[in-house]
């Protein structure tokens, strides 16, 4: 199964790990999901912050 990555430095979607680990997010299951990485990551961060606030952290 192919894994897809989002390169934060270039904004490119990569098939397989091509760039430095510090520059990429993933893996994602599809090219489309990797292309939405910034949105997905921001959404997850919001959820974690809300959970932390509810738990008094």
PDBQT receptor file of N, H, CA, C and O in Angstrom, charges set to zero:
ATOM      1  N   UNK A   1       0.838  -1.186   0.000  1.00  0.00    +0.000 N 
ATOM      2  CA  UNK A   1       0.000   0.000   0.000  1.00  0.00    +0.000 C 
ATOM      3  C   UNK A   1       0.886   1.253   0.000  1.00  0.00    +0.000 C 
ATOM      4  O   UNK A   1       1.840   1.344   0.773  1.00  0.00    +0.000 OA
ATOM      5  N   UNK A   2       0.578   2.175  -0.832  1.00  0.00    +0.000 N 
ATOM      6  H   UNK A   2      -0.196   2.101  -1.460  1.00  0.00    +0.000 HD
ATOM      7  CA  UNK A   2       1.344   3.418  -0.942  1.00  0.00    +0.000 C 
ATOM      8  C   UNK A   2       1.022   4.340   0.221  1.00  0.00    +0.000 C 
ATOM      9  O   UNK A   2      -0.135   4.495   0.612  1.00  0.00    +0.000 OA
ATOM     10  N   UNK A   3       2.060   4.945   0.760  1.00  0.00    +0.000 N 
ATOM     11  H   UNK A   3       2.999   4.819   0.442  1.00  0.00    +0.000 HD
ATOM     12  CA  UNK A   3       1.884   5.957   1.803  1.00  0.00    +0.000 C 
ATOM     13  C   UNK A   3       2.195   7.312   1.196  1.00  0.00    +0.000 C 
ATOM     14  O   UNK A   3       3.093   7.446   0.364  1.00  0.00    +0.000 OA
ATOM     15  N   UNK A   4       1.440   8.316   1.624  1.00  0.00    +0.000 N 
ATOM     16  H   UNK A   4       0.710   8.208   2.299  1.00  0.00    +0.000 HD
ATOM     17  CA  UNK A   4       1.583   9.674   1.112  1.00  0.00    +0.000 C 
ATOM     18  C   UNK A   4       1.994  10.597   2.250  1.00  0.00    +0.000 C 
ATOM     19  O   UNK A   4       1.593  10.403   3.397  1.00  0.00    +0.000 OA
ATOM     20  N   UNK A   5       2.794  11.598   1.920  1.00  0.00    +0.000 N 
ATOM     21  H   UNK A   5       3.120  11.755   0.988  1.00  0.00    +0.000 HD
ATOM     22  CA  UNK A   5       3.306  12.550   2.901  1.00  0.00    +0.000 C 
ATOM     23  C   UNK A   5       3.097  13.977   2.400  1.00  0.00    +0.000 C 
ATOM     24  O   UNK A   5       3.028  14.229   1.197  1.00  0.00    +0.000 OA
ATOM     25  N   UNK A   6       3.001  14.888   3.342  1.00  0.00    +0.000 N 
ATOM     26  H   UNK A   6       3.058  14.683   4.319  1.00  0.00    +0.000 HD
ATOM     27  CA  UNK A   6       2.914  16.315   3.025  1.00  0.00    +0.000 C 
ATOM     28  C   UNK A   6       4.217  16.963   3.463  1.00  0.00    +0.000 C 
ATOM     29  O   UNK A   6       4.606  16.862   4.627  1.00  0.00    +0.000 OA
ATOM     30  N   UNK A   7       4.892  17.628   2.535  1.00  0.00    +0.000 N 
ATOM     31  H   UNK A   7       4.576  17.710   1.590  1.00  0.00    +0.000 HD
ATOM     32  CA  UNK A   7       6.140  18.313   2.834  1.00  0.00    +0.000 C 
ATOM     33  C   UNK A   7       5.802  19.743   3.255  1.00  0.00    +0.000 C 
ATOM     34  O   UNK A   7       5.367  20.555   2.438  1.00  0.00    +0.000 OA
ATOM     35  N   UNK A   8       6.008  20.043   4.550  1.00  0.00    +0.000 N 
ATOM     36  H   UNK A   8       6.361  19.384   5.214  1.00  0.00    +0.000 HD
ATOM     37  CA  UNK A   8       5.675  21.371   5.078  1.00  0.00    +0.000 C 
ATOM     38  C   UNK A   8       6.565  22.460   4.494  1.00  0.00    +0.000 C 
ATOM     39  O   UNK A   8       6.126  23.602   4.355  1.00  0.00    +0.000 OA
ATOM     40  N   UNK A   9       7.787  22.136   4.155  1.00  0.00    +0.000 N 
ATOM     41  H   UNK A   9       8.143  21.209   4.267  1.00  0.00    +0.000 HD
ATOM     42  CA  UNK A   9       8.711  23.151   3.642  1.00  0.00    +0.000 C 
ATOM     43  C   UNK A   9       8.327  23.591   2.223  1.00  0.00    +0.000 C 
ATOM     44  O   UNK A   9       8.369  24.779   1.901  1.00  0.00    +0.000 OA
ATOM     45  N   UNK A  10       7.954  22.621   1.383  1.00  0.00    +0.000 N 
ATOM     46  H   UNK A  10       7.920  21.657   1.645  1.00  0.00    +0.000 HD
ATOM     47  CA  UNK A  10       7.649  22.942  -0.015  1.00  0.00    +0.000 C 
ATOM     48  C   UNK A  10       6.160  23.017  -0.320  1.00  0.00    +0.000 C 
ATOM     49  O   UNK A  10       5.759  23.623  -1.314  1.00  0.00    +0.000 OA
ATOM     50  N   UNK A  11       5.322  22.393   0.543  1.00  0.00    +0.000 N 
ATOM     51  H   UNK A  11       5.648  21.900   1.350  1.00  0.00    +0.000 HD
ATOM     52  CA  UNK A  11       3.892  22.334   0.276  1.00  0.00    +0.000 C 
ATOM     53  C   UNK A  11       3.515  21.241  -0.704  1.00  0.00    +0.000 C 
ATOM     54  O   UNK A  11       2.373  21.178  -1.160  1.00  0.00    +0.000 OA
ATOM     55  N   UNK A  12       4.475  20.372  -1.035  1.00  0.00    +0.000 N 
ATOM     56  H   UNK A  12       5.402  20.423  -0.664  1.00  0.00    +0.000 HD
ATOM     57  CA  UNK A  12       4.230  19.294  -1.996  1.00  0.00    +0.000 C 
ATOM     58  C   UNK A  12       3.724  18.035  -1.306  1.00  0.00    +0.000 C 
ATOM     59  O   UNK A  12       4.021  17.785  -0.138  1.00  0.00    +0.000 OA
ATOM     60  N   UNK A  13       2.953  17.248  -2.052  1.00  0.00    +0.000 N 
ATOM     61  H   UNK A  13       2.712  17.451  -3.001  1.00  0.00    +0.000 HD
ATOM     62  CA  UNK A  13       2.548  15.923  -1.620  1.00  0.00    +0.000 C 
ATOM     63  C   UNK A  13       3.546  14.949  -2.232  1.00  0.00    +0.000 C 
ATOM     64  O   UNK A  13       3.864  15.032  -3.418  1.00  0.00    +0.000 OA
ATOM     65  N   UNK A  14       4.038  14.020  -1.404  1.00  0.00    +0.000 N 
ATOM     66  H   UNK A  14       3.780  13.952  -0.440  1.00  0.00    +0.000 HD
ATOM     67  CA  UNK A  14       5.061  13.082  -1.857  1.00  0.00    +0.000 C 
ATOM     68  C   UNK A  14       4.557  11.650  -1.732  1.00  0.00    +0.000 C 
ATOM     69  O   UNK A  14       3.912  11.291  -0.747  1.00  0.00    +0.000 OA
ATOM     70  N   UNK A  15       4.854  10.847  -2.733  1.00  0.00    +0.000 N 
ATOM     71  H   UNK A  15       5.378  11.139  -3.533  1.00  0.00    +0.000 HD
ATOM     72  CA  UNK A  15       4.537   9.429  -2.687  1.00  0.00    +0.000 C 
ATOM     73  C   UNK A  15       5.707   8.721  -2.025  1.00  0.00    +0.000 C 
ATOM     74  O   UNK A  15       6.797   8.634  -2.590  1.00  0.00    +0.000 OA
ATOM     75  N   UNK A  16       5.467   8.217  -0.820  1.00  0.00    +0.000 N 
ATOM     76  H   UNK A  16       4.581   8.288  -0.361  1.00  0.00    +0.000 HD
ATOM     77  CA  UNK A  16       6.554   7.616  -0.053  1.00  0.00    +0.000 C 
ATOM     78  C   UNK A  16       7.391   8.702   0.599  1.00  0.00    +0.000 C 
ATOM     79  O   UNK A  16       7.302   9.870   0.220  1.00  0.00    +0.000 OA
ATOM     80  N   UNK A  17       8.210   8.322   1.585  1.00  0.00    +0.000 N 
ATOM     81  H   UNK A  17       8.282   7.374   1.893  1.00  0.00    +0.000 HD
ATOM     82  CA  UNK A  17       9.030   9.307   2.292  1.00  0.00    +0.000 C 
ATOM     83  C   UNK A  17      10.222   9.752   1.436  1.00  0.00    +0.000 C 
ATOM     84  O   UNK A  17      11.201   9.020   1.293  1.00  0.00    +0.000 OA
ATOM     85  N   UNK A  18      10.128  10.956   0.874  1.00  0.00    +0.000 N 
ATOM     86  H   UNK A  18       9.333  11.551   0.991  1.00  0.00    +0.000 HD
ATOM     87  CA  UNK A  18      11.182  11.457   0.000  1.00  0.00    +0.000 C 
ATOM     88  C   UNK A  18      12.016  12.554   0.651  1.00  0.00    +0.000 C 
ATOM     89  O   UNK A  18      13.195  12.712   0.335  1.00  0.00    +0.000 OA
ATOM     90  N   UNK A  19      11.413  13.300   1.547  1.00  0.00    +0.000 N 
ATOM     91  H   UNK A  19      10.455  13.171   1.804  1.00  0.00    +0.000 HD
ATOM     92  CA  UNK A  19      12.113  14.431   2.150  1.00  0.00    +0.000 C 
ATOM     93  C   UNK A  19      12.510  14.096   3.587  1.00  0.00    +0.000 C 
ATOM     94  O   UNK A  19      12.164  13.032   4.102  1.00  0.00    +0.000 OA
ATOM     95  N   UNK A  20      13.225  14.993   4.218  1.00  0.00    +0.000 N 
ATOM     96  H   UNK A  20      13.505  15.857   3.801  1.00  0.00    +0.000 HD
ATOM     97  CA  UNK A  20      13.628  14.817   5.607  1.00  0.00    +0.000 C 
ATOM     98  C   UNK A  20      12.401  14.649   6.499  1.00  0.00    +0.000 C 
ATOM     99  O   UNK A  20      11.373  15.290   6.276  1.00  0.00    +0.000 OA
ATOM    100  N   UNK A  21      12.509  13.800   7.492  1.00  0.00    +0.000 N 
ATOM    101  H   UNK A  21      13.344  13.280   7.674  1.00  0.00    +0.000 HD
ATOM    102  CA  UNK A  21      11.401  13.573   8.415  1.00  0.00    +0.000 C 
ATOM    103  C   UNK A  21      10.951  14.841   9.105  1.00  0.00    +0.000 C 
ATOM    104  O   UNK A  21       9.770  14.991   9.417  1.00  0.00    +0.000 OA
ATOM    105  N   UNK A  22      11.872  15.756   9.347  1.00  0.00    +0.000 N 
ATOM    106  H   UNK A  22      12.832  15.635   9.094  1.00  0.00    +0.000 HD
ATOM    107  CA  UNK A  22      11.516  17.007  10.024  1.00  0.00    +0.000 C 
ATOM    108  C   UNK A  22      10.720  17.950   9.131  1.00  0.00    +0.000 C 
ATOM    109  O   UNK A  22      10.131  18.914   9.618  1.00  0.00    +0.000 OA
ATOM    110  N   UNK A  23      10.696  17.681   7.827  1.00  0.00    +0.000 N 
ATOM    111  H   UNK A  23      11.174  16.897   7.430  1.00  0.00    +0.000 HD
ATOM    112  CA  UNK A  23       9.972  18.535   6.881  1.00  0.00    +0.000 C 
ATOM    113  C   UNK A  23       8.622  17.971   6.468  1.00  0.00    +0.000 C 
ATOM    114  O   UNK A  23       7.859  18.644   5.775  1.00  0.00    +0.000 OA
ATOM    115  N   UNK A  24       8.314  16.744   6.884  1.00  0.00    +0.000 N 
ATOM    116  H   UNK A  24       8.934  16.197   7.447  1.00  0.00    +0.000 HD
ATOM    117  CA  UNK A  24       7.104  16.117   6.347  1.00  0.00    +0.000 C 
ATOM    118  C   UNK A  24       6.160  15.643   7.442  1.00  0.00    +0.000 C 
ATOM    119  O   UNK A  24       6.571  15.355   8.566  1.00  0.00    +0.000 OA
ATOM    120  N   UNK A  25       4.876  15.571   7.078  1.00  0.00    +0.000 N 
ATOM    121  H   UNK A  25       4.542  15.805   6.165  1.00  0.00    +0.000 HD
ATOM    122  CA  UNK A  25       3.825  15.020   7.922  1.00  0.00    +0.000 C 
ATOM    123  C   UNK A  25       3.271  13.789   7.229  1.00  0.00    +0.000 C 
ATOM    124  O   UNK A  25       3.179  13.746   6.002  1.00  0.00    +0.000 OA
ATOM    125  N   UNK A  26       2.910  12.806   8.003  1.00  0.00    +0.000 N 
ATOM    126  H   UNK A  26       2.985  12.841   9.000  1.00  0.00    +0.000 HD
ATOM    127  CA  UNK A  26       2.337  11.596   7.440  1.00  0.00    +0.000 C 
ATOM    128  C   UNK A  26       2.876  10.390   8.168  1.00  0.00    +0.000 C 
ATOM    129  O   UNK A  26       3.618  10.517   9.142  1.00  0.00    +0.000 OA
ATOM    130  N   UNK A  27       2.513   9.251   7.707  1.00  0.00    +0.000 N 
ATOM    131  H   UNK A  27       1.910   9.148   6.915  1.00  0.00    +0.000 HD
ATOM    132  CA  UNK A  27       1.917   8.987   6.402  1.00  0.00    +0.000 C 
ATOM    133  C   UNK A  27       0.394   9.145   6.403  1.00  0.00    +0.000 C 
ATOM    134  O   UNK A  27      -0.265   9.061   7.439  1.00  0.00    +0.000 OA
ATOM    135  N   UNK A  28      -0.128   9.373   5.214  1.00  0.00    +0.000 N 
ATOM    136  H   UNK A  28       0.408   9.441   4.372  1.00  0.00    +0.000 HD
ATOM    137  CA  UNK A  28      -1.557   9.439   4.969  1.00  0.00    +0.000 C 
ATOM    138  C   UNK A  28      -1.906   8.330   3.989  1.00  0.00    +0.000 C 
ATOM    139  O   UNK A  28      -1.042   7.840   3.261  1.00  0.00    +0.000 OA
ATOM    140  N   UNK A  29      -3.164   7.937   3.972  1.00  0.00    +0.000 N 
ATOM    141  H   UNK A  29      -3.866   8.335   4.563  1.00  0.00    +0.000 HD
ATOM    142  CA  UNK A  29      -3.576   6.805   3.141  1.00  0.00    +0.000 C 
ATOM    143  C   UNK A  29      -3.860   7.173   1.689  1.00  0.00    +0.000 C 
ATOM    144  O   UNK A  29      -3.947   6.291   0.835  1.00  0.00    +0.000 OA
ATOM    145  N   UNK A  30      -4.004   8.461   1.400  1.00  0.00    +0.000 N 
ATOM    146  H   UNK A  30      -3.932   9.178   2.093  1.00  0.00    +0.000 HD
ATOM    147  CA  UNK A  30      -4.272   8.866   0.019  1.00  0.00    +0.000 C 
ATOM    148  C   UNK A  30      -3.594  10.199  -0.289  1.00  0.00    +0.000 C 
ATOM    149  O   UNK A  30      -3.231  10.959   0.609  1.00  0.00    +0.000 OA
ATOM    150  N   UNK A  31      -3.440  10.451  -1.558  1.00  0.00    +0.000 N 
ATOM    151  H   UNK A  31      -3.736   9.834  -2.287  1.00  0.00    +0.000 HD
ATOM    152  CA  UNK A  31      -2.863  11.721  -2.008  1.00  0.00    +0.000 C 
ATOM    153  C   UNK A  31      -3.741  12.890  -1.552  1.00  0.00    +0.000 C 
ATOM    154  O   UNK A  31      -3.236  13.930  -1.128  1.00  0.00    +0.000 OA
ATOM    155  N   UNK A  32      -5.047  12.705  -1.645  1.00  0.00    +0.000 N 
ATOM    156  H   UNK A  32      -5.456  11.860  -1.989  1.00  0.00    +0.000 HD
ATOM    157  CA  UNK A  32      -5.984  13.760  -1.271  1.00  0.00    +0.000 C 
ATOM    158  C   UNK A  32      -5.888  14.088   0.220  1.00  0.00    +0.000 C 
ATOM    159  O   UNK A  32      -5.916  15.253   0.616  1.00  0.00    +0.000 OA
ATOM    160  N   UNK A  33      -5.776  13.042   1.035  1.00  0.00    +0.000 N 
ATOM    161  H   UNK A  33      -5.754  12.095   0.713  1.00  0.00    +0.000 HD
ATOM    162  CA  UNK A  33      -5.653  13.258   2.467  1.00  0.00    +0.000 C 
ATOM    163  C   UNK A  33      -4.346  13.985   2.786  1.00  0.00    +0.000 C 
ATOM    164  O   UNK A  33      -4.339  14.894   3.616  1.00  0.00    +0.000 OA
ATOM    165  N   UNK A  34      -3.253  13.606   2.148  1.00  0.00    +0.000 N 
ATOM    166  H   UNK A  34      -3.259  12.868   1.474  1.00  0.00    +0.000 HD
ATOM    167  CA  UNK A  34      -1.967  14.274   2.365  1.00  0.00    +0.000 C 
ATOM    168  C   UNK A  34      -2.040  15.736   1.947  1.00  0.00    +0.000 C 
ATOM    169  O   UNK A  34      -1.446  16.596   2.597  1.00  0.00    +0.000 OA
ATOM    170  N   UNK A  35      -2.758  16.025   0.875  1.00  0.00    +0.000 N 
ATOM    171  H   UNK A  35      -3.240  15.327   0.347  1.00  0.00    +0.000 HD
ATOM    172  CA  UNK A  35      -2.887  17.407   0.409  1.00  0.00    +0.000 C 
ATOM    173  C   UNK A  35      -3.633  18.264   1.429  1.00  0.00    +0.000 C 
ATOM    174  O   UNK A  35      -3.438  19.479   1.485  1.00  0.00    +0.000 OA
ATOM    175  N   UNK A  36      -4.486  17.633   2.235  1.00  0.00    +0.000 N 
ATOM    176  H   UNK A  36      -4.644  16.647   2.190  1.00  0.00    +0.000 HD
ATOM    177  CA  UNK A  36      -5.247  18.341   3.265  1.00  0.00    +0.000 C 
ATOM    178  C   UNK A  36      -4.530  18.341   4.614  1.00  0.00    +0.000 C 
ATOM    179  O   UNK A  36      -5.120  18.735   5.620  1.00  0.00    +0.000 OA
ATOM    180  N   UNK A  37      -3.280  17.910   4.653  1.00  0.00    +0.000 N 
ATOM    181  H   UNK A  37      -2.801  17.590   3.836  1.00  0.00    +0.000 HD
ATOM    182  CA  UNK A  37      -2.545  17.758   5.910  1.00  0.00    +0.000 C 
ATOM    183  C   UNK A  37      -2.592  18.998   6.801  1.00  0.00    +0.000 C 
ATOM    184  O   UNK A  37      -2.871  18.858   7.992  1.00  0.00    +0.000 OA
ATOM    185  N   UNK A  38      -2.336  20.199   6.290  1.00  0.00    +0.000 N 
ATOM    186  H   UNK A  38      -2.110  20.312   5.323  1.00  0.00    +0.000 HD
ATOM    187  CA  UNK A  38      -2.381  21.359   7.198  1.00  0.00    +0.000 C 
ATOM    188  C   UNK A  38      -3.738  21.523   7.878  1.00  0.00    +0.000 C 
ATOM    189  O   UNK A  38      -3.809  21.863   9.059  1.00  0.00    +0.000 OA
ATOM    190  N   UNK A  39      -4.806  21.281   7.133  1.00  0.00    +0.000 N 
ATOM    191  H   UNK A  39      -4.748  21.005   6.173  1.00  0.00    +0.000 HD
ATOM    192  CA  UNK A  39      -6.159  21.386   7.687  1.00  0.00    +0.000 C 
ATOM    193  C   UNK A  39      -6.407  20.283   8.719  1.00  0.00    +0.000 C 
ATOM    194  O   UNK A  39      -6.950  20.542   9.793  1.00  0.00    +0.000 OA
ATOM    195  N   UNK A  40      -6.009  19.061   8.391  1.00  0.00    +0.000 N 
ATOM    196  H   UNK A  40      -5.568  18.851   7.518  1.00  0.00    +0.000 HD
ATOM    197  CA  UNK A  40      -6.204  17.928   9.298  1.00  0.00    +0.000 C 
ATOM    198  C   UNK A  40      -5.429  18.143  10.592  1.00  0.00    +0.000 C 
ATOM    199  O   UNK A  40      -5.954  17.889  11.676  1.00  0.00    +0.000 OA
ATOM    200  N   UNK A  41      -4.199  18.605  10.492  1.00  0.00    +0.000 N 
ATOM    201  H   UNK A  41      -3.772  18.811   9.611  1.00  0.00    +0.000 HD
ATOM    202  CA  UNK A  41      -3.356  18.817  11.668  1.00  0.00    +0.000 C 
ATOM    203  C   UNK A  41      -3.913  19.937  12.542  1.00  0.00    +0.000 C 
ATOM    204  O   UNK A  41      -3.917  19.817  13.767  1.00  0.00    +0.000 OA
ATOM    205  N   UNK A  42      -4.375  21.008  11.938  1.00  0.00    +0.000 N 
ATOM    206  H   UNK A  42      -4.372  21.105  10.943  1.00  0.00    +0.000 HD
ATOM    207  CA  UNK A  42      -4.967  22.113  12.702  1.00  0.00    +0.000 C 
ATOM    208  C   UNK A  42      -6.232  21.641  13.419  1.00  0.00    +0.000 C 
ATOM    209  O   UNK A  42      -6.479  22.023  14.563  1.00  0.00    +0.000 OA
ATOM    210  N   UNK A  43      -7.022  20.823  12.755  1.00  0.00    +0.000 N 
ATOM    211  H   UNK A  43      -6.822  20.513  11.825  1.00  0.00    +0.000 HD
ATOM    212  CA  UNK A  43      -8.248  20.293  13.357  1.00  0.00    +0.000 C 
ATOM    213  C   UNK A  43      -7.918  19.407  14.563  1.00  0.00    +0.000 C 
ATOM    214  O   UNK A  43      -8.568  19.507  15.604  1.00  0.00    +0.000 OA
ATOM    215  N   UNK A  44      -6.919  18.549  14.424  1.00  0.00    +0.000 N 
ATOM    216  H   UNK A  44      -6.391  18.467  13.579  1.00  0.00    +0.000 HD
ATOM    217  CA  UNK A  44      -6.506  17.692  15.541  1.00  0.00    +0.000 C 
ATOM    218  C   UNK A  44      -5.985  18.524  16.703  1.00  0.00    +0.000 C 
ATOM    219  O   UNK A  44      -6.287  18.230  17.859  1.00  0.00    +0.000 OA
ATOM    220  N   UNK A  45      -5.212  19.553  16.409  1.00  0.00    +0.000 N 
ATOM    221  H   UNK A  45      -4.967  19.792  15.469  1.00  0.00    +0.000 HD
ATOM    222  CA  UNK A  45      -4.657  20.413  17.466  1.00  0.00    +0.000 C 
ATOM    223  C   UNK A  45      -5.779  21.119  18.222  1.00  0.00    +0.000 C 
ATOM    224  O   UNK A  45      -5.716  21.242  19.446  1.00  0.00    +0.000 OA
ATOM    225  N   UNK A  46      -6.809  21.586  17.506  1.00  0.00    +0.000 N 
ATOM    226  H   UNK A  46      -6.860  21.487  16.513  1.00  0.00    +0.000 HD
ATOM    227  CA  UNK A  46      -7.957  22.223  18.167  1.00  0.00    +0.000 C 
ATOM    228  C   UNK A  46      -8.651  21.241  19.106  1.00  0.00    +0.000 C 
ATOM    229  O   UNK A  46      -9.002  21.593  20.232  1.00  0.00    +0.000 OA
ATOM    230  N   UNK A  47      -8.846  20.009  18.638  1.00  0.00    +0.000 N 
ATOM    231  H   UNK A  47      -8.560  19.723  17.724  1.00  0.00    +0.000 HD
ATOM    232  CA  UNK A  47      -9.511  18.996  19.469  1.00  0.00    +0.000 C 
ATOM    233  C   UNK A  47      -8.686  18.701  20.718  1.00  0.00    +0.000 C 
ATOM    234  O   UNK A  47      -9.239  18.595  21.812  1.00  0.00    +0.000 OA
ATOM    235  N   UNK A  48      -7.362  18.568  20.564  1.00  0.00    +0.000 N 
ATOM    236  H   UNK A  48      -6.913  18.655  19.675  1.00  0.00    +0.000 HD
ATOM    237  CA  UNK A  48      -6.507  18.293  21.723  1.00  0.00    +0.000 C 
ATOM    238  C   UNK A  48      -6.547  19.454  22.710  1.00  0.00    +0.000 C 
ATOM    239  O   UNK A  48      -6.583  19.239  23.921  1.00  0.00    +0.000 OA
ATOM    240  N   UNK A  49      -6.542  20.679  22.201  1.00  0.00    +0.000 N 
ATOM    241  H   UNK A  49      -6.513  20.855  21.217  1.00  0.00    +0.000 HD
ATOM    242  CA  UNK A  49      -6.587  21.858  23.084  1.00  0.00    +0.000 C 
ATOM    243  C   UNK A  49      -7.915  21.895  23.837  1.00  0.00    +0.000 C 
ATOM    244  O   UNK A  49      -7.944  22.226  25.023  1.00  0.00    +0.000 OA
ATOM    245  N   UNK A  50      -9.009  21.558  23.163  1.00  0.00    +0.000 N 
ATOM    246  H   UNK A  50      -8.986  21.289  22.200  1.00  0.00    +0.000 HD
ATOM    247  CA  UNK A  50     -10.313  21.521  23.829  1.00  0.00    +0.000 C 
ATOM    248  C   UNK A  50     -10.347  20.448  24.906  1.00  0.00    +0.000 C 
ATOM    249  O   UNK A  50     -10.886  20.676  25.990  1.00  0.00    +0.000 OA
ATOM    250  N   UNK A  51      -9.775  19.274  24.619  1.00  0.00    +0.000 N 
ATOM    251  H   UNK A  51      -9.337  19.090  23.739  1.00  0.00    +0.000 HD
ATOM    252  CA  UNK A  51      -9.720  18.199  25.609  1.00  0.00    +0.000 C 
ATOM    253  C   UNK A  51      -8.876  18.621  26.809  1.00  0.00    +0.000 C 
ATOM    254  O   UNK A  51      -9.257  18.367  27.951  1.00  0.00    +0.000 OA
ATOM    255  N   UNK A  52      -7.739  19.260  26.563  1.00  0.00    +0.000 N 
ATOM    256  H   UNK A  52      -7.430  19.467  25.634  1.00  0.00    +0.000 HD
ATOM    257  CA  UNK A  52      -6.892  19.734  27.638  1.00  0.00    +0.000 C 
ATOM    258  C   UNK A  52      -7.637  20.753  28.514  1.00  0.00    +0.000 C 
ATOM    259  O   UNK A  52      -7.537  20.716  29.741  1.00  0.00    +0.000 OA
ATOM    260  N   UNK A  53      -8.373  21.648  27.881  1.00  0.00    +0.000 N 
ATOM    261  H   UNK A  53      -8.454  21.678  26.885  1.00  0.00    +0.000 HD
ATOM    262  CA  UNK A  53      -9.115  22.673  28.620  1.00  0.00    +0.000 C 
ATOM    263  C   UNK A  53     -10.201  22.020  29.487  1.00  0.00    +0.000 C 
ATOM    264  O   UNK A  53     -10.426  22.428  30.626  1.00  0.00    +0.000 OA
ATOM    265  N   UNK A  54     -10.865  21.009  28.934  1.00  0.00    +0.000 N 
ATOM    266  H   UNK A  54     -10.683  20.678  28.008  1.00  0.00    +0.000 HD
ATOM    267  CA  UNK A  54     -11.897  20.305  29.705  1.00  0.00    +0.000 C 
ATOM    268  C   UNK A  54     -11.297  19.536  30.873  1.00  0.00    +0.000 C 
ATOM    269  O   UNK A  54     -11.937  19.375  31.913  1.00  0.00    +0.000 OA
ATOM    270  N   UNK A  55     -10.083  19.068  30.703  1.00  0.00    +0.000 N 
ATOM    271  H   UNK A  55      -9.563  19.199  29.859  1.00  0.00    +0.000 HD
ATOM    272  CA  UNK A  55      -9.416  18.286  31.758  1.00  0.00    +0.000 C 
ATOM    273  C   UNK A  55      -8.573  19.150  32.687  1.00  0.00    +0.000 C 
ATOM    274  O   UNK A  55      -7.855  18.625  33.538  1.00  0.00    +0.000 OA
ATOM    275  N   UNK A  56      -8.651  20.460  32.534  1.00  0.00    +0.000 N 
ATOM    276  H   UNK A  56      -9.235  20.887  31.842  1.00  0.00    +0.000 HD
ATOM    277  CA  UNK A  56      -7.947  21.387  33.425  1.00  0.00    +0.000 C 
ATOM    278  C   UNK A  56      -6.453  21.400  33.247  1.00  0.00    +0.000 C 
ATOM    279  O   UNK A  56      -5.717  21.650  34.201  1.00  0.00    +0.000 OA
ATOM    280  N   UNK A  57      -5.996  21.140  32.063  1.00  0.00    +0.000 N 
ATOM    281  H   UNK A  57      -6.594  20.936  31.287  1.00  0.00    +0.000 HD
ATOM    282  CA  UNK A  57      -4.544  21.151  31.804  1.00  0.00    +0.000 C 
ATOM    283  C   UNK A  57      -4.116  22.438  31.187  1.00  0.00    +0.000 C 
ATOM    284  O   UNK A  57      -2.933  22.623  30.902  1.00  0.00    +0.000 OA
TER     285      UNK A  57
